[in-house]
Structures are given as structure tokens and as C-alpha cells.
């Protein structure tokens, strides 16, 4: 049995169904749960607050099992080696291994390369575990290709191989003698909050298929941020209704797209000629939720206020920016990354490219009419009135075309910045 295993937590901030942690607890006498606050990773204020809650819950769970969370600040690869050297002080023969979740973003891949090189140089064994998705990104490969480029064939293969079920958290973890866990607050805003949210969601998820596009009803899981930070295993969702499990599969699909095409954040996935308009004023109006198109503005204001936007609204605002204003999808994706609590590189950039027609959409010229979408998915205008204060006094679906009303009724709300 190995003497000590360091478990480097990244986007897997949970104890249950965490293969890296389980393997370490099985293979080593002592386990060091480690989280490194990396100054090079800009998570933004919204995600930073969510991360703090996740870490507080992780600390509590680890302390309850006899260990605790060791926290350092710096480059994760360097901090792992530094910690291993501290553990070997006085006993240079101590066998130390490192376990970490594998990830697909460019930032994570660079971190993994540094970690592998540092572990090799320090004589540390390193194991990476595929635990951020249901199916590892490179596991399903089509005949004659390196990755699936269209969702439906991937969905069929994915369905055939996945099985519901999760593994429990280790009962007991023991830190090496002389090593103390870091001080820090405890809380229940991470894994326990995710399980509570999932339990609530299970009571209503049978209506997901017919209700997930209801903008005012907000009948969505609100689990995306928990999936991004790994406080909830995606495998815990596989017993849900097919329409919802399909969304879990979309998450895996974009992970394998990014794995095969690392330039997804900067280059079009398809071999297309891009011809975007340089229009700073319209871009700023879109960011501020002041385009004069109510559904677009409601979505953008929800994003600014909550760090979240309903998925139907995400598609509409992205289509408006790229298909109506003809502004580069990279600018929209970057704005989402800055504000979304659940900003995930693969999902965010995959969805933006899908909407812009440069990605995996088989209908690249598809566009969403924001007025028609409003009447269809917010038929009483409740979603718009909730977020666009200037229109809160209007009754019914007329909020979707306020330019037809006298200016006195719209409290200075702007006219549309373009002809629809």
C-alpha cells in the first residue's frame, strides 16, 4: 500500500462519486485533500462567490471524515511538488502519489502538462481520472473520424453505454502525521446544496419536456453551476426523464468537441469564412440590455443581475448578436464567461458557435426571431416584465412589441436598434 496520496481538487469539489478520492483512499494509508487557489485563473466575482461556498462545504465534509482540506496559493503543479517535499522531510523514502481529475479546456490541459512534468521530476506517480463527464471525452469515436461532429449520432452511442448509479464517499480519511488542514469556514453551499437542489428537482422533472422552454416559469434544474464545479456528479442525473438526460449528453458532447478541437474558443469549428461587423455601440447596447428588443434585454439583464440566464433566452440573445447584429460570437461568449455563474468553457463556446452557425449546428443559417420567441415562450409577457422595469406596467404580451405603443407608456424604453 502507498504511504500517502495527494488528491488535487479542481472542478470536482465533492466527496461522493469522486473516483480520484476513492482510489486514493483505497490505495494509500494517508490522504491529503489539496486545493490550490491559482492566481492565473480568473473566475470573476460571481463564480468566486459560488466557489467559496463549494470549498466551505468541502472543508466540512472532509473534517467530518477525520481529515480536512489543505489549501495553498500558486501554480498547482509547483504547490503539489512543494507539499510532497514537506511530507518527505525526514523520510525521503516515503512513497507519494498524486490523483487529479482530467479536464479538457486549454487552461486545464496546460495545467495537466505542467503537473505531469513536475511529478515526473519529483518522482511522484500521477493518475488522472475521467470524472467530470459521464463518458470520457475521447472514448466514443465514430468510424473513420476522431470525434463526433453532429449531436444525434453521438446521443445514440452515448445512450447505449451509460448506466445510472454513483459511488459513495469514503467513510474515513487520515492526514499524514504532522500535517494540519487549513483553517477556513465551513458551510453547506456545495455538495449538500447540490443534493438538496437535485431532490427538489426530482419532484418536478417529469414535466421538464413540456416546460423547459417556459421562460417565466423557469422550470429548469438550476444545476449547471454545481455540475461545472463538480459538487454534483453528472452520473447522478441519469435516472431522469429522457429530455433532461439528453441535456446531460449535450454537456458530454461539447466536452468531446473541445477535446478534439482545442481551438474552439478562438476559431470556427467549421471551415467557414467569417464576416463580422465592427459595431461597438450595438455591442454595448446588447451587453447592457438596452437593444429595444424586450426578450433580448430581459435575458441580458437577468444575466447581469443573477449570473444566470434561462437557456431559451441564451439562444435568443446569442442569435440576435450574431445573426441580426452580425457581431462576432467570440465577443458574446467572452461576455457570458465573465458573468455566468455556470460558465463552462466547452458548453459556453460550443453553444455560441452552434448559434452563430460556425459550430455543430446542422442548420447554420438558423436564426431566432426574438419577437416571435417572446410570444411563443413568454406568452403573457411575465419574463420580460420581471427584468425590464420600464415595461413592468404593461399588461399581457404587448410587452414584446412596445414600439407600437405611445412613448409615455414605456417609460423611456429605447426603440429597437435595428429593424426586425
C-alpha positions in Angstrom: 0.0 0.0 0.0 1.2 3.5 -0.8 2.1 5.7 2.1 0.5 9.0 1.0 -1.8 10.1 -1.8 -2.3 13.8 -2.6 -5.7 14.4 -4.2 -5.6 17.7 -6.2 -9.2 19.0 -6.4 -10.0 21.2 -9.3 -13.6 21.1 -10.7 -14.6 18.0 -8.7 -15.5 19.6 -5.4 -17.4 16.7 -4.0 -16.8 13.5 -1.9 -19.4 11.2 -3.4 -18.7 9.6 -6.8 -15.2 11.0 -6.9 -13.0 8.3 -8.4 -9.8 10.2 -7.7 -10.6 10.5 -4.0 -11.9 6.9 -3.8 -8.8 5.5 -5.4 -6.6 7.5 -3.1 -8.5 6.3 0.0 -8.2 2.7 -1.2 -4.5 2.8 -2.3 -2.9 4.9 0.5 -2.6 4.9 4.3 -2.8 8.7 4.3 -4.8 11.0 2.0 -4.1 14.8 1.6 -7.0 16.6 0.0 -5.5 19.7 -1.7 -7.0 22.7 -3.3 -4.7 25.3 -4.9 -6.0 28.9 -5.4 -4.4 29.7 -8.7 -4.0 33.4 -9.3 -3.7 32.8 -13.1 -7.4 31.5 -13.1 -9.8 34.5 -13.4 -13.2 33.1 -12.2 -14.9 36.5 -11.8 -16.8 37.7 -8.8 -20.0 35.6 -9.4 -18.1 32.3 -9.8 -15.7 33.3 -7.0 -18.6 33.6 -4.6 -20.0 30.2 -5.7 -16.6 28.6 -5.4 -16.2 29.9 -1.9 -19.4 28.2 -0.9 -18.3 24.9 -2.6 -15.0 25.0 -0.7 -16.7 25.7 2.6 -18.9 22.6 2.2 -15.9 20.5 1.0 -14.0 21.5 4.2 -16.9 20.5 6.3 -17.2 17.1 4.7 -13.5 16.3 4.9 -13.3 17.4 8.5 -16.2 15.1 9.3 -14.2 12.2 7.9 -11.2 13.0 10.0 -9.1 14.9 7.5 -9.7 18.4 6.2 -8.7 20.5 3.2 -5.2 21.6 2.7 -5.2 24.9 0.8 -2.3 26.6 -0.9 -2.0 29.6 -3.3 0.1 29.5 -6.5 0.7 27.3 -9.5 -0.9 23.9 -8.8 2.0 21.9 -10.2 4.5 23.7 -8.1 2.4 23.5 -5.0 1.9 19.8 -5.3 5.7 19.3 -5.6 6.3 21.7 -2.6 3.8 19.8 -0.5 5.3 16.4 -1.4 8.7 17.7 -0.3 7.3 18.8 3.0 5.7 15.4 3.5 9.0 13.7 2.7 11.0 15.8 5.1 12.8 13.4 7.5 11.7 10.4 5.4 12.9 10.7 1.8 11.7 7.2 1.0 8.1 8.0 1.6 6.1 6.9 -1.5 3.7 9.6 -2.6 1.2 9.5 -5.4 -1.0 12.3 -6.9 -4.6 11.9 -8.1 -6.4 14.6 -10.1 -9.5 14.9 -12.4 -8.8 15.1 -16.1 -10.2 18.2 -17.9 -10.4 19.4 -21.5 -10.1 23.2 -21.6 -6.9 24.8 -22.8 -6.1 26.1 -19.3 -6.7 22.7 -17.7 -4.7 20.9 -20.4 -1.7 23.2 -19.8 -2.1 22.7 -16.0 -2.1 18.9 -16.5 1.1 19.1 -18.7 2.9 21.1 -16.0 1.6 18.7 -13.3 2.8 15.7 -15.2 6.3 17.2 -15.8 6.6 18.3 -12.2 5.5 14.9 -10.8 8.0 13.1 -13.1 10.8 15.4 -12.0 9.9 14.9 -8.3 9.5 11.1 -8.5 5.7 11.3 -7.9 3.3 8.9 -9.6 0.4 10.8 -11.2 -3.1 9.4 -12.1 -5.7 11.4 -14.0 -9.3 10.3 -13.6 -12.2 11.0 -16.1 -14.9 12.1 -13.7 -16.1 15.5 -14.9 -18.4 14.0 -17.6 -20.5 10.8 -17.8 -18.4 9.4 -20.7 -14.7 10.3 -21.1 -14.3 12.9 -23.9 -12.2 10.6 -26.2 -14.0 7.3 -25.5 -16.7 7.4 -28.2 -15.3 7.8 -31.7 -17.2 7.4 -34.9 -16.0 5.1 -37.7 -13.4 7.0 -39.8 -13.2 10.1 -37.5 -11.6 11.4 -34.4 -14.7 12.8 -32.7 -18.5 13.2 -33.3 -19.3 16.4 -35.0 -23.1 16.0 -35.0 -25.0 15.5 -31.8 -27.7 13.0 -32.8 -25.3 10.1 -33.7 -23.3 10.8 -30.5 -26.5 10.7 -28.5 -27.4 7.3 -29.8 -23.9 5.9 -29.0 -23.9 7.6 -25.6 -27.3 6.2 -24.6 -26.0 2.7 -25.4 -23.1 2.9 -23.0 -24.1 4.9 -20.0 -25.6 3.4 -16.8 -27.1 5.2 -13.8 -25.5 4.9 -10.4 -23.0 6.6 -8.3 -20.4 5.5 -5.6 -20.5 6.7 -2.0 -17.9 9.0 -0.4 -15.1 7.4 1.6 -16.1 6.8 5.3 -12.7 7.9 6.8 -9.7 9.8 5.6 -6.4 10.2 7.6 -3.9 13.0 7.1 -0.2 12.2 7.4 1.2 12.8 10.9 2.3 16.4 11.5 0.2 17.9 8.6 -2.7 20.2 9.6 -5.6 21.1 7.4 -6.0 24.7 6.5 -8.3 26.9 8.6 -11.4 28.2 6.8 -15.2 28.5 7.2 -17.5 25.6 6.8 -20.8 25.7 5.1 -23.4 23.7 3.1 -23.4 25.7 -0.2 -21.6 23.0 -2.2 -22.3 19.3 -2.4 -25.0 19.3 0.2 -26.8 22.2 -1.6 -26.5 20.3 -4.9 -28.1 17.2 -3.4 -30.9 19.3 -1.9 -31.5 21.0 -5.2 -31.5 17.7 -7.0 -34.0 16.3 -4.6 -36.3 19.2 -5.1 -35.8 19.0 -8.9 -36.7 15.3 -8.9 -40.2 16.2 -7.7 -40.9 18.2 -10.9 -38.6 16.9 -13.6 -41.3 14.7 -15.2 -42.7 17.9 -16.6 -39.3 19.1 -18.0 -40.0 18.1 -21.6 -43.1 20.3 -21.9 -42.0 23.1 -19.6 -38.3 23.7 -20.0 -38.9 26.5 -22.6 -41.3 28.3 -20.3 -39.3 31.5 -19.7 -41.5 32.9 -16.9 -42.0 29.5 -15.2 -38.2 28.9 -15.0 -38.8 25.1 -14.9 -35.1 24.3 -15.3 -32.9 22.4 -12.9 -30.5 25.2 -11.9 -27.8 22.6 -11.5 -25.4 23.8 -14.2 -23.1 25.6 -11.7 -23.0 22.5 -9.5 -22.1 20.4 -12.5 -19.4 22.9 -13.5 -17.7 23.0 -10.1 -18.3 19.2 -9.6 -20.3 19.5 -6.4 -22.7 17.1 -8.2 -21.7 14.1 -10.3 -23.4 14.1 -13.8 -24.0 10.4 -13.2 -26.5 11.3 -10.5 -28.8 12.7 -13.2 -29.0 9.6 -15.5 -32.3 8.3 -14.0 -34.1 11.5 -15.0 -36.6 11.8 -17.9 -35.1 11.4 -21.4 -35.5 15.1 -22.3 -33.4 16.1 -19.3 -30.8 13.3 -19.8 -30.4 14.5 -23.3 -29.2 17.8 -21.9 -26.6 15.9 -19.8 -25.5 14.3 -23.0 -25.1 17.7 -24.7 -22.7 18.6 -21.9 -20.6 15.4 -22.7 -20.9 16.1 -26.4 -19.3 19.6 -26.2 -16.6 18.2 -23.9 -15.6 15.7 -26.6 -15.8 18.5 -29.2 -13.4 20.7 -27.2 -11.1 17.7 -26.5 -10.8 17.1 -30.3 -10.7 20.7 -31.3 -8.8 22.7 -28.6 -9.2 26.0 -30.6 -13.0 26.0 -30.1 -12.7 29.2 -28.0 -10.9 31.2 -30.7 -11.5 29.6 -34.2 -14.7 28.5 -36.0 -15.3 24.8 -35.7 -16.5 24.7 -39.3 -14.3 25.8 -42.2 -16.3 28.9 -42.9 -15.5 32.5 -43.9 -16.4 34.8 -41.1 -17.5 38.4 -41.9 -18.4 40.1 -38.7 -19.4 43.8 -38.2 -17.4 46.1 -36.0 -20.2 47.9 -34.1 -19.1 48.9 -30.6 -22.3 50.9 -29.9 -24.6 48.0 -30.7 -22.4 45.6 -28.8 -22.6 47.8 -25.7 -26.4 48.1 -26.1 -26.6 44.3 -26.2 -24.4 43.9 -23.1 -26.4 46.5 -21.2 -29.8 45.1 -22.1 -30.8 48.2 -24.0 -31.4 47.0 -27.5 -35.0 48.0 -27.5 -35.9 44.3 -28.1 -37.7 43.2 -24.9 -36.9 39.5 -24.8 -33.2 40.1 -25.6 -32.9 42.8 -23.0 -34.7 40.7 -20.4 -32.2 37.9 -20.9 -29.2 40.2 -20.7 -30.5 41.9 -17.6 -31.2 38.6 -15.9 -27.6 37.6 -16.7 -26.3 40.8 -15.1 -28.5 40.5 -12.0 -28.3 36.8 -11.3 -25.2 35.4 -13.1 -27.7 33.1 -14.8 -29.9 33.2 -17.9 -32.7 30.8 -19.0 -31.4 28.5 -21.8 -34.1 29.6 -24.2 -33.1 33.2 -23.6 -29.5 32.3 -24.1 -30.2 31.1 -27.6 -32.3 34.1 -28.5 -29.7 36.7 -27.3 -26.9 34.8 -29.0 -28.8 34.6 -32.2 -29.6 38.3 -32.0 -26.0 39.3 -31.6 -24.6 37.1 -34.3 -27.4 36.8 -36.8 -29.2 40.2 -36.5 -26.3 42.5 -35.4 -23.7 40.4 -37.2 -21.3 40.8 -34.3 -18.5 38.2 -33.6 -19.6 35.3 -31.5 -16.3 35.5 -29.6 -17.4 38.8 -28.0 -20.7 37.4 -26.9 -19.0 34.2 -25.5 -16.5 36.3 -23.6 -19.3 38.4 -22.0 -21.1 35.2 -20.9 -17.8 33.8 -19.5 -17.4 36.9 -17.4 -20.8 36.9 -15.9 -22.3 33.4 -15.8 -22.1 31.5 -12.5 -22.2 28.3 -14.5 -19.7 29.4 -17.2 -18.2 26.2 -18.6 -15.7 26.5 -21.5 -16.9 23.6 -23.5 -20.6 24.3 -23.1 -20.4 28.1 -23.5 -18.2 28.2 -26.6 -19.9 25.1 -28.1 -23.3 26.7 -27.7 -22.1 30.1 -29.0 -20.6 28.5 -32.1 -23.8 26.4 -32.6 -25.9 29.5 -32.6 -23.5 31.6 -34.7 -23.5 28.9 -37.4 -19.8 28.3 -37.2 -20.1 25.2 -34.9 -22.0 21.9 -34.7 -25.5 23.1 -35.9 -26.6 21.2 -39.0 -28.6 24.3 -39.9 -26.0 27.0 -39.8 -28.4 29.7 -41.2 -30.9 29.2 -38.4 -31.9 32.4 -36.6 -34.4 33.1 -33.8 -36.9 35.9 -34.2 -36.9 37.5 -30.8 -40.4 38.8 -31.1 -41.9 35.5 -32.2 -39.8 33.7 -29.5 -41.3 36.1 -26.9 -44.9 35.4 -27.9 -44.2 31.6 -28.0 -42.2 31.1 -24.8 -43.4 34.1 -22.7 -47.0 34.4 -23.9 -48.1 36.6 -21.0 -45.0 38.7 -21.0 -44.2 37.8 -17.4 -40.5 37.1 -18.0 -40.0 40.5 -19.8 -41.8 42.4 -17.2 -39.7 40.7 -14.4 -36.4 42.0 -15.8 -37.3 45.1 -17.9 -38.5 47.6 -15.4 -39.6 50.2 -18.0 -42.2 47.7 -19.3 -43.4 46.4 -15.9 -46.6 48.4 -16.0 -47.8 46.9 -19.3 -50.3 44.1 -19.4 -50.1 41.0 -21.4 -48.0 40.0 -24.4 -47.9 43.6 -25.8 -44.6 44.0 -23.9 -42.9 42.1 -26.8 -43.7 45.0 -29.2 -43.5 48.2 -27.1 -42.6 50.3 -30.1 -46.2 50.1 -31.2 -47.3 51.9 -28.0 -47.0 55.6 -27.1 -43.7 56.5 -25.6 -45.5 57.7 -22.4 -46.4 54.0 -21.7 -42.8 52.7 -22.0 -41.0 55.0 -19.5 -38.2 55.9 -21.8 -37.5 52.3 -23.0 -35.4 52.6 -26.3 -36.6 51.9 -29.8 -35.1 48.8 -31.4 -31.5 49.4 -32.5 -32.2 47.6 -35.8 -35.2 46.8 -38.0 -36.5 43.3 -37.1 
